[in-house]
Structure formats: structure tokens, C-alpha cells
């Protein structure tokens, strides 16, 4: 059996494709990979490149998406930036654009904040913390 490499894409629905594409590309720095017009059998979609081989597929629907948190009261999914400084920069960009975003929290292995996209959907943005060597144990 072949090894898995990660998640290929995550699909989000929205009633305003252009607004959501703008949020993820112009505010968070993702790149529009491609967009497909609606057809009689399929809705309009956009695929956003969020780094590496990871993508968000955004599907335009007639109904608004759910904006609930997951069972752990968290966003349930997230994006990653390279450093704490970049996370701070993204937070300032989101605030400067007038969108809601929480404080940066320190977790054991990463820093995280939760933003709300234009549909009100929560998304975590995280930066991994540098790993530190664990203290050596001497037999005793």
C-alpha cells in the first residue's frame, strides 16, 4: 500500500465565491490556482493554493455555510505559516482589514489564533514552535 503524503484539499462552501477568494488570496497570501464557471450540473468553484501541494476548494452555493465550532470548541481546521513573526503579521493584516481574529495563544508545540472568514467560518492559523531537546536522563 502506498504512503499518504497529506491532505490534498479541503472543501468550503460559500454563497459569495468572489468575497471568499479575495479573503484567502489578498489577505492571507494564498494563490488562486484555478476557477471554474458554473455549469447546468455543477456549481462555480475556485481552487486556492495554500502552500506545498495543499489546496482549498471553494464551492459557491445558494445557502450560507455553517459557522459552528467543532466539538472541541475550536475551528476544526487550520492554515500554517512559517514563524511566530509571520503569524503576528497575518493577525495585523486581518485586524487591519476589519475581520475578526482572536489573540495568539501559546500551545506546547505551536502558536495559534482563530480568525473568522467573511462567511463567519472559524479558521485557525498556526506557526510551529521550535523543538527543544529534552534534557538527558542519567541512570540513577
C-alpha positions in Angstrom: 0.0 0.0 0.0 1.4 3.5 -0.9 2.2 6.0 1.8 -0.1 9.0 2.3 1.6 12.4 1.8 -1.1 14.6 3.5 -4.3 16.3 2.7 -4.9 17.2 -1.0 -7.7 19.7 -0.4 -10.4 20.8 2.0 -13.7 22.0 0.5 -15.5 25.1 1.8 -18.9 26.3 0.7 -19.9 29.9 0.4 -22.7 32.0 -1.0 -20.2 34.6 -2.3 -17.2 33.0 -4.0 -15.5 36.2 -5.0 -15.5 37.6 -1.5 -14.1 34.3 0.0 -11.4 34.0 -2.7 -10.4 37.6 -2.1 -10.1 37.0 1.7 -7.8 33.9 1.3 -5.7 35.4 -1.6 -5.3 39.1 -0.9 -5.5 38.9 2.9 -3.8 35.6 3.8 -1.5 35.3 0.8 -2.8 32.2 -0.8 -2.8 31.9 -4.7 -5.8 31.3 -6.9 -4.9 28.0 -8.7 -7.9 28.0 -11.0 -11.6 28.9 -11.2 -14.4 27.1 -13.0 -17.7 28.7 -14.0 -20.9 27.1 -13.1 -22.4 24.6 -15.5 -26.0 23.3 -15.6 -24.9 20.3 -13.5 -22.1 21.8 -11.3 -21.7 24.9 -9.2 -19.0 27.5 -9.7 -15.7 26.6 -7.9 -12.3 28.1 -7.2 -9.2 26.2 -6.0 -6.8 28.1 -3.8 -3.2 27.0 -3.4 -2.3 27.4 0.3 1.3 26.1 0.0 3.1 23.0 -0.9 0.5 20.7 -2.5 -2.3 21.8 -0.2 -5.5 23.4 -1.5 -8.8 24.9 -0.5 -11.6 24.1 -2.9 -14.3 26.8 -2.6 -17.8 25.9 -3.9 -20.4 28.6 -4.4 -23.8 27.5 -3.1 -27.2 29.1 -2.6 -27.2 28.7 1.1 -24.8 30.1 3.7 -22.3 27.6 5.3 -22.3 26.6 8.9 -20.1 28.7 11.2 -20.1 26.4 14.2 -17.0 25.4 16.0 -16.0 21.7 16.2 -16.8 19.5 19.3 -13.6 20.8 21.0 -14.9 24.4 20.6 -12.1 25.0 18.0 -12.1 25.8 14.3 -11.6 22.1 13.3 -9.1 23.0 10.6 -6.3 25.5 10.0 -3.6 27.0 7.9 0.1 27.2 8.8 2.6 30.0 8.5 6.4 29.6 9.0 7.2 31.7 12.0 5.7 33.5 15.0 6.6 36.8 13.4 4.6 35.8 10.3 1.7 34.8 12.5 1.8 38.2 14.1 1.9 39.8 10.6 -1.1 37.9 9.4 -3.0 38.8 12.6 -2.3 42.5 12.0 -3.4 42.2 8.3 -6.7 40.6 9.4 -7.4 43.2 12.0 -6.4 46.0 9.6 -8.9 44.7 7.1 -11.6 44.8 9.8 -12.2 41.0 10.1 -12.4 39.3 13.5 -9.4 37.4 14.9 -8.5 36.2 18.4 -5.4 36.6 20.4 -2.3 34.5 19.7 -2.2 31.6 22.1 0.9 29.5 23.0 0.4 25.8 22.9 3.1 23.2 23.7 4.2 22.8 20.0 2.8 25.8 18.3 1.3 29.3 18.4 -2.3 29.6 17.3 -5.1 32.1 16.7 -8.6 31.7 15.4 -9.9 34.1 12.7 -13.4 34.3 11.1 -13.5 34.4 7.3 -16.1 36.6 5.6 -18.8 33.8 5.9 -18.1 33.8 9.7 -16.5 30.4 9.5 -13.7 29.8 12.0 -10.2 29.0 10.7 -7.1 28.5 12.9 -3.8 30.0 11.7 -0.8 28.5 13.3 3.0 28.5 13.4 5.0 25.6 14.8 7.3 26.4 17.7 11.0 25.4 17.5 11.6 22.0 19.0 13.8 21.9 22.0 16.0 18.9 23.0 14.7 17.1 26.0 17.0 17.0 29.0 19.1 13.9 29.1 18.4 11.5 31.9 21.1 10.0 33.8 20.6 6.5 35.2 20.3 6.6 38.9 
